């Protein structure tokens, strides 16, 4: 093999590919590159609300469930930063998301295989290797990274419902941009669309610390439903279960995904309690009933107006739901979806699909018409194939270990 061809190239530096880099770091002789278009690491910066917490155990970090002795664990971070005893004494019910982001930045600063400011423009395959063109330049022009294997870890894309797409801007935007846009909400009517965790966190944040004239929370769901965090639900987030799920027929998987959605897409119970208490405070202590409104079983079907005032047409089976909502600011907490990155355009037709979905194997490699010894691995894009745990932090380290073992052709980590 040519000396300049790496063992793998991973595109996108989020928790998924950072986990891969951390587990790959001690493997002698393994050559990998991790490329990220951003200039530095950040983890959902638009949603790093100061009170937001993880929905998983601190042991579900980048490495611990595969290698508890790794120097890149969350506990190693706490010890290195001199806060381990204080963290124990603080006895947080869950890890603050802002602190987990500090941990991820700490790991990013200790992994030499990570390269920021490298925007991958295109990927093609020839002469037994994937060739990645990036925005970095050398003496010959654009830099070409060549690798035997390719790992896609570019994350999920914000989903925006069709009625809102023509109106995106300063007063209509996805929740992932919330802190980046920092909208002025004082004295304004805010509508939050979407009944999941991010919508709940934004409603709580606005109700507790800001002074909007009103906050209306709209959800298609029958109610504002909690996450199922029971022991048997958590069994869905284990290697044994996801392997069994992966082997099921596609129609069976689709049924289970719908049945299991609230093990990941529900709302943390503490957040719901906080919101309910804030609503109680408004109504009975502050004498401001109606400032917080909750509209479940509602769908926004059309949008008019803007940019200073929006009219949202609402359909609902509820007897008290308005047919039109007036809003000054609309925040779309409408989730995320996977989309193959644009730089894969030249290889897109070579990837195998079933029912429009990528076929993902038992080592997280995508079926394609190229050589079997050159694989394209998919991080965070195989929920249809691997189940509700796929975009979740729970099996982050395990999946990275599976991919790494496949790249190495041996069992470096027990999985």
N, C-alpha and C positions, 0 to 999 in steps of 0.2 A: 504494500500500500504506500502511496506517495507520502513523503514526510509532512507535507503541508495539509494533508487531509485529516481533520479532527475525527474523533470517535463519534461525537454528536454536536449539534448546534441547537440550542433552545431559544426560541423567540418569545419574548415577554417575560418580565421579571415581576411577578406577583408572588404570593405565598406558595403557589404550586411549583413553579420552576425554581424558586429559592430553596424549597425543600429538596428538590432534586440536586441542586448545587451543593447544599450542605451535606447530603449523604454521599455525594460523589467526591467531595473534597479529600477525604483520607484514602481514596483508592489509588494506589501507586500506579503510575503509568497511564491512567485514564486521562484523555485530553478532551475537554468540552468547553464550549463557549456559550455564555448566556447573554443575549442581546436585548436591549430595551431602548425604545425611542425617547423616553423621558430622560431628562438630565440628571435626575436623582430618584431615589425610591420614595414612593408614597402609596399608602393603602387606603383607597376610597376617601381621599381628603375632603370631599364634599359632604361626607356623612360622619366625620369624626367629632360628633357632639360630645361635650365634656362628660355627660352623664351616661353615655351609651356603653353597654357592656357586651362581652362575648356571650353567645348562646351555647357554648361548649366548654368542657373542662380545660383547665390550663395545661393538662397533660397532652391535649390534642394540638401540640405545637408543630414545628417543622420536622422534628426528628424523634421525639421521646418514645412514641409507641413502637418504633422500629429499633432505635438505638438509644436506650436510656442513659448511656455513658457519653453521648455526644457532647462536645463543648458548645454546640449551637442550640441547646435547649433553653426553654423559658426560665427554668430554675438557674441555669448557668448565667443567663443575663442578669437575673436578680442578684445573684452572688457577686458577679463582676462589678455591678453598679453600686454595691454596698447597701442594698435595700432589702435583703432577704428577711432579716428579723423584723423590720418595720412592716414588710408586706404581710408576714404571718400575724403580727399584732393587729394590723388593720382589719383582718378577717373579712375581706370583701366577699359578698355572696357570689360574685362573678368578676372576672378580670375586666378592668376598664379597657375599652377598645383603644383609647389613646395610649395606654401603657403597652398594649400588644403591638401597636404601631411602632412605639419606641423600640421594643424588642426586635421587630422585623428590620428596622433601620440599623440596629446594632449588629445583627447578623450580616446585613448587606455590606457593612463596612469591613467585614472580616473574610469575605469570599473573593479571592482574586479572579475567579472565572467570570464575574459579573462585569459587563460593559454597558454603561449608560450613554445616552446620546447617540445610539446606533439604530437608526431607523431603517428597518428592512423594507426595501422597495419591491423586490421580486425574489422568487425562488424557482430554480429549474433543476433538472436532473440530467446529468450526462457523465460519461466516463466513470461510472461507478460511485458517484457522489452527488449530494445535494449542494448546489451553489447558491449562496445567498448574497444578493447585492444590497449594501447598506449605504446610509447617508454619510458614513465616514469616508474620508479620502486619504489615499496615499500618493506616492509620486506618479502612479499610473492612472490616477483618477479615482473612481469609486472603488471601494474596498470589496473584495470577494472573499467570503468565508466558505470553505468547502468542508463537508462532513459526511460520514457514512450514514448517519441517522439524523432525523429532524424531529424536534419536540415542539409542538405548538402549545403555548401557554399564554395566549393573548387575552384571556379572560372573556367575560360576557359583555354584551352590548346593551345599553339601556333600551328598554322597550317603551315606545310611545304609541298609545292608541291612535288610530287613524283620525278621529275628529280633531285632535290637538296638533297634528303635524304641521299644518299650514301656519300655526300661530306661535311656534316656539320663539322665545326671546326673553327679554328682561323680566316679564311678568307671567310667563307660562314656561315652565322648565321642569326637567326631571329632578327627582329628589337627590340624585347623585351629584348635582351641582349646587345643592342648598348652601353650604358654607362658602363655596367659591363665589357665588353671586351675592351672598350676604344681603338679601332684599330688606328694604326698610318696610317693616310691617306695622309700625305704630299707627294706630287709628285706621287701619285698613282691613278690608274683608278678605280673609284668606280661606281658600278651599283646598283641602288636601284630598287627592283622589288615590285610592288604593288602601286596602284593609290589611296589609301585611306589616312586618316588623319595622321597616323604614318609615312607613306612614305613621305608625304609632309613635316612634321616637321623635319625629318632627312635631306631631301634635303635642306631645308632652313638653317638648322644648319650648314651643311657642306659648303654650298655656302657662308654663311655670315662670318664664323669664321675660317675655315680651309683652307688648300691650296692643295686640290687634283689636280692632273693633269687634270682630267675630272670627271664630275658627269653625269651619264646617268640615267634618270628616266623612267622606263618601266611599262606600265599598259595595262591590257587587255581591259580596258574601252575605249569608243570611244573618250574620251577627259579626261582632269583632271578636274573633275566635282565638283562644290561647293555643300555643304550641303544645303538642303532646310530648312531654318529656318523661314519660313513665318508663320503667325498666324494659318492658317488652318492646316498646317503641324504639328505645335506644339500641336494641338488638338488631335493628335494621341497618345500623351504622357500624357493622363489624365485617371483617373480611369473609367470614364463613357465609353470612347472609348475602352479601353482594355477589359472591361467586355463584350462589344458587340462583339469584335473580338473573345474572348474566346468561345463564343457560336456558332460561325460559323462552317460549315462543313470543313473538312481538306483541300479539294481541293480549296475551296474559300480562306482559310487562305494562302495557298501557293501562289496563284495569288497575293494577297494583299502584302505579304512580298516582292515579287519582285518589285511591283510597288512603294512601300514605302521605298525602301532601302536607297535612298539618303537623307531621313530625319535623318538618323543616320550614314550612311557609306560615306557620302560626305565629302568634305574638307572645313574647315573654310575659309570663303572668305578672311579674312585678311592674312591668310597664303599664299593663292594663289597670292594675290597682292604682298606680300613680295618677293615671288619667282620670279614673273614676273619682278619686279623691279631689283632684283639681276641679272637676265639674261640680262636685258637692260644695266645695269652698266657694266657687263662683255663685252658685244658686242660693245658698243658705247663709253664708257668712259675709260675702262681698255684696250681696243683693244685686247680682248681675246675671239673672237667669237668661239662658239663651245665648250667652256669649260662646259657649261650646255646644255645637250641635252634632249629633251622630246620626248619619243616614245610611243604615245598612240596607241590603237588598235594593241598591240603586245603581243605575248605569247612566253615565253621561253619553248621550247619543248625538249631540250636535253642539257646536260652539259658534258664537257670534260676538261681534264687537271688537274691543281692544283699541290701543294697548292700555288705556287707562281704566276701562271697565269691560268685563266679560259677562256674557249671558250663557249659562250652561243649561241645555235642555236635558231633563232628567226623566228616566222611565223607572217606575217602581211599582211593586204590588202593595206596598205599605200605604195605609190610609192617610197618613200625615205627611207624606213626602211632598215637597213642592214640585211643580212641573218645570220651574225655571229657577236656577240659582244665580244670584249676582255675586261677582267676585272682582276684587282688584288684583289679587295674586292667586295663581293656580299652581300648585306643586304636585307633580305627577309621581306618586310612589307606586309605579305600575310594573316594577320588576325588571328583569333582565332576560335576555335570550342569547343563545350561542349563534354566532355567524362566522363562517370561515373567513379569515382575514383576506384583504384584497391582494396581498402579495402572493397568495396561493393561486392566482388566476391561471397561470400556465399549467398547473398540475391538477386543477379542479376536475377536469373531465376524466382524469385517470383514477380518481377515487371512487370506490364502489359504494353504492347506496342501496338501501332496501326501503321502499316506501318513502323515498326522498330523504331518508336519514342515513348518515354515515355508518358503515359497518365497522364496528370496533371490536377487536379481538381480545383474548384473555390476558394479553400483556399491554393493553391499551394502545395497540398499533392499529391504524386504519388500513383496511383492505384496499389495495391498489394494484395496478397492472405492471408495476415495476418489479425489480429483483427482490426475492424474499430476504436476501441478506442486507437490504437497505429498507429501513422502516420509518414510517411517519407516526409518531406517538401523539396522542391527544390528551391534554390536561383540561379538566373542567368543561368538556364539551360533549360528554357521553351520558347524560342523564337518561336518555331514552334506552341506552344499552346497559348501564350499570346501576341505575336506580337513583333514589332521592339523595343518597349520600354523595353523589358525584361532585356537585358544586360546593359541597360543605367542607369545613375544615376537618371534620372527624377522621377521614381516611387519607388525609393529605400525605403523611409520611409513608403509609402503606403503599399507596399508589406510586409514589416516587421510587420506593424500593422495588416494586414490581417492574417498573420501566427500567430502572438501573440494572437489575438482574438480567433483563432481556438484552440490553445493550452490551453487557459484559459476556453474555452467554454462559453464565454461571450464577450460583446462588451466593452472592456476596452478603445479602441480608435475608434472614428467615422471614418468609411472608405467609 
